[in-house]
Amino acid sequence: MLVAIAALTAAALGACGSPSATPDPDVVERHVASQPAGDVVRDYLDAVQDDDQATAAVLSTPGFAARDVWQDGEAPDLDDVEVSDTTTPYDTTWSSEDLKAYAQAVNVRATYTADDGSTGTAGGEPGWGYVLVRHSDADPWLIASAGQG
């Protein structure tokens, strides 16, 4: 377990580009324990709201962490955040090769109200989602994509 935590910490530090940034050890411990996908999204949203890029990176695939503007200090303040505990299978047929490399992919819905007036909804229905991936049931979920859908 300590080796896994050290590996995740090293990956997060590399993804963030900041040698002094360290992820929240409590979040890393929960994550390594393969928490449910909805909890990964909750921890991720908390991390980006706290400008904790190292923790957000631990919860993400390297590719998502590298291109996610919310992990670069661009996250709006979010209120009324609700993350579903229900997952739906995600079809990776039309996805990038990076996403297709994972054996399992699910979608997790989230709603919110942002300080800029935008909402994480589409037509009043939950419309913001996060795609999470992993190689096997023994691996933790990682956020690989986000957006309307």
C-alpha positions as a printed NumPy array, in Angstrom:
array([[  0.   ,   0.   ,   0.   ],
       [  2.82 ,   2.403,   0.825],
       [  4.403,   1.731,  -2.558],
       [  1.086,   2.577,  -4.278],
       [  0.743,   5.797,  -2.274],
       [  4.312,   6.768,  -3.098],
       [  3.736,   6.065,  -6.791],
       [  0.54 ,   8.123,  -6.834],
       [  2.271,  10.947,  -4.997],
       [  5.156,  10.922,  -7.481],
       [  2.718,  10.9  , -10.407],
       [  0.818,  13.821,  -8.94 ],
       [  3.963,  15.826,  -8.428],
       [  5.053,  15.181, -11.99 ],
       [  1.642,  16.114, -13.382],
       [  1.518,  19.359, -11.458],
       [  4.97 ,  20.546, -12.327],
       [  5.429,  21.838,  -8.8  ],
       [  7.991,  19.957,  -6.711],
       [  6.684,  21.471,  -3.48 ],
       [  3.041,  20.459,  -4.046],
       [  1.908,  17.367,  -2.186],
       [ -1.479,  15.692,  -2.385],
       [ -3.78 ,  15.414,   0.606],
       [ -2.71 ,  12.125,   2.284],
       [ -6.26 ,  11.356,   3.477],
       [ -7.622,  11.64 ,  -0.058],
       [ -4.755,   9.536,  -1.438],
       [ -5.403,   6.831,   1.174],
       [ -9.126,   6.717,   0.325],
       [ -8.32 ,   6.702,  -3.377],
       [ -5.833,   3.843,  -3.169],
       [ -8.519,   1.885,  -1.297],
       [-10.598,   1.976,  -4.534],
       [-13.396,   4.224,  -3.341],
       [-16.61 ,   4.438,  -5.395],
       [-16.481,   6.528,  -8.58 ],
       [-18.849,   9.201,  -7.18 ],
       [-16.56 ,   9.73 ,  -4.195],
       [-13.587,  10.222,  -6.532],
       [-15.517,  12.995,  -8.302],
       [-16.44 ,  14.617,  -4.965],
       [-12.817,  14.565,  -3.801],
       [-11.689,  15.943,  -7.173],
       [-14.191,  18.834,  -7.062],
       [-13.133,  19.616,  -3.482],
       [ -9.474,  19.604,  -4.542],
       [ -9.924,  21.956,  -7.489],
       [-12.036,  24.296,  -5.371],
       [ -9.182,  24.38 ,  -2.841],
       [ -6.603,  24.975,  -5.627],
       [ -5.026,  21.658,  -4.588],
       [ -3.624,  20.658,  -7.96 ],
       [ -1.566,  17.783,  -6.574],
       [ -4.613,  16.04 ,  -5.113],
       [ -6.7  ,  16.695,  -8.239],
       [ -3.922,  15.135, -10.334],
       [ -3.809,  11.988,  -8.175],
       [ -7.516,  11.503,  -8.907],
       [ -7.049,  11.939, -12.67 ],
       [ -5.376,  10.178, -15.545],
       [ -2.143,  11.894, -16.551],
       [ -3.695,  13.025, -19.832],
       [ -6.719,  14.608, -18.145],
       [ -4.592,  16.282, -15.473],
       [ -2.375,  17.818, -18.169],
       [ -5.243,  19.44 , -20.092],
       [ -7.801,  20.187, -17.351],
       [ -8.04 ,  23.972, -16.928],
       [ -9.759,  23.471, -13.567],
       [ -6.5  ,  22.024, -12.261],
       [ -4.685,  25.151, -13.353],
       [ -6.405,  27.631, -11.056],
       [ -9.287,  28.268, -13.471],
       [-12.052,  26.573, -11.438],
       [-15.055,  28.771, -10.666],
       [-16.494,  28.703,  -7.174],
       [-19.141,  25.981,  -7.187],
       [-22.265,  25.882,  -5.023],
       [-25.035,  23.326,  -4.675],
       [-22.731,  20.556,  -5.879],
       [-24.444,  17.199,  -6.173],
       [-22.639,  14.119,  -7.426],
       [-24.555,  10.972,  -8.258],
       [-23.688,   7.72 ,  -6.52 ],
       [-24.98 ,   5.929,  -9.616],
       [-22.658,   5.131, -12.478],
       [-23.564,   4.251, -16.03 ],
       [-21.322,   2.357, -18.429],
       [-19.394,   4.605, -20.787],
       [-18.84 ,   3.47 , -24.371],
       [-15.256,   4.241, -25.368],
       [-15.786,   3.314, -29.038],
       [-15.328,   6.902, -30.222],
       [-12.874,   7.911, -27.515],
       [ -9.168,   8.659, -27.652],
       [ -6.676,   5.794, -27.615],
       [ -5.697,   6.819, -24.08 ],
       [ -9.252,   6.23 , -22.864],
       [ -9.598,   2.981, -24.816],
       [ -6.529,   1.633, -23.002],
       [ -8.617,   1.093, -19.86 ],
       [-10.754,  -2.031, -19.396],
       [-13.511,  -0.25 , -17.46 ],
       [-15.141,   3.133, -18.046],
       [-18.158,   4.695, -16.319],
       [-19.94 ,   8.027, -16.363],
       [-20.814,   9.895, -13.155],
       [-23.319,  12.779, -13.309],
       [-22.823,  15.979, -11.343],
       [-24.803,  19.207, -11.007],
       [-23.683,  22.552,  -9.629],
       [-24.128,  26.29 ,  -9.761],
       [-20.988,  28.268, -10.559],
       [-20.153,  31.807,  -9.456],
       [-20.143,  32.897, -13.108],
       [-23.839,  31.979, -13.378],
       [-23.314,  28.775, -15.329],
       [-24.763,  25.485, -14.166],
       [-23.761,  21.881, -14.526],
       [-27.121,  21.036, -16.084],
       [-28.611,  20.767, -19.554],
       [-32.258,  21.731, -19.97 ],
       [-32.852,  21.421, -16.238],
       [-31.628,  17.835, -16.211],
       [-28.225,  16.768, -14.953],
       [-25.962,  17.27 , -17.893],
       [-22.411,  17.489, -16.59 ],
       [-20.558,  14.247, -16.35 ],
       [-17.202,  12.798, -15.533],
       [-15.808,   9.721, -17.233],
       [-13.805,   7.564, -14.874],
       [-11.598,   4.663, -15.918],
       [ -9.606,   1.844, -14.418],
       [ -7.863,  -1.313, -15.585],
       [ -9.527,  -3.719, -13.117],
       [-11.776,  -3.88 , -10.052],
       [ -8.641,  -3.793,  -7.891],
       [ -7.534,  -0.423,  -9.303],
       [ -8.799,   2.986,  -8.176],
       [-11.049,   5.003, -10.491],
       [ -9.35 ,   7.902, -12.305],
       [-11.095,  10.861, -13.922],
       [-10.334,  10.75 , -17.647],
       [-12.796,  13.247, -19.133],
       [-15.424,  15.82 , -18.213],
       [-18.104,  17.74 , -19.999],
       [-21.688,  18.083, -21.06 ],
       [-23.334,  14.92 , -22.168]])
